[in-house]
Amino acid sequence: MKNFLILWGATFLLASCTSLSKPQPQSLLDPELTQFTNIYDYGSARMVGDVLELISTANWFYVTKKTYKNFILEGEVLMPDVQEYSNSGFMFRGRAKVKGNGFEAEGLQAEIDPSERKWSGGIYHQAGRKWLHPLHPTRSEPDEDFKHNYLPEWSEEMANAYKHLQWNKYRIEAIDSDIKVFVNGVLTTHITDTKHTEGFIGLQHHGSKKLRESGKTDNLVYFRNIMITEL
């Protein structure tokens, strides 16, 4: 009996240590949004319950103070039901780039695209090489750092993974140069890219013309359950 208790105790301690050493997901959202900062002179964010609301007059990224290298980023997004253009994305491997007298966010972006184009889950290099996957006929500038695309065809399954006016779950895996994007469980992007290996996370609002012209808009982008697991 004594030997059994010793063995049981050792097994429990080993299991506890293994559990503690395994990377754990951490939330990026808190009521005061202490993990984020605004590098622009426009755009605003607020927490309403457990939901992050973004609003902006122009293309804007709300970015984390911390930078991340290898990680799994998961989160849910809900796009608004509006007539004007509405677009968003999860930026990663981001950095602040000088633009005029201020800054803009530059980095890879897992696209949230409710338009008829249906490129949600594709990769756009914001303030850089533009569309990396799928390739755009006039707005794609892949370079020597873009090593390989494992899913060159944009399939019907990829195009229809995003569900408009519903909460959509994104999962981004960035491990060294290997990058994958999943939308509602569908693998939409798998590329090898060596341009940047570390950077901040950014959440996008593409801007509201209605807000610029009238001071009011219903074009809000909503995020929730934003979790990151550093690897």
Secondary structure, DSSP 8 states (H G I E B T S, - for coil): -HHHHHHHHHHHHHHHHHHHHS---EE---TT-TTEE--SSS-EEEEETTEEEEE-SSSEEEEEEEEESSEEEEEEEE----SS---EEEEEEEEEEEETTEEEEEEEEEEE--STT--TT-EEEETTTEEEES--SSSB---TTEEEES--S--HHHHTSS-TTS-EEEEEEEETTEEEEEETTEEEEEEEE-S-S-EEEEEEE---HHHHHHS-----EEEEEEEEEE-
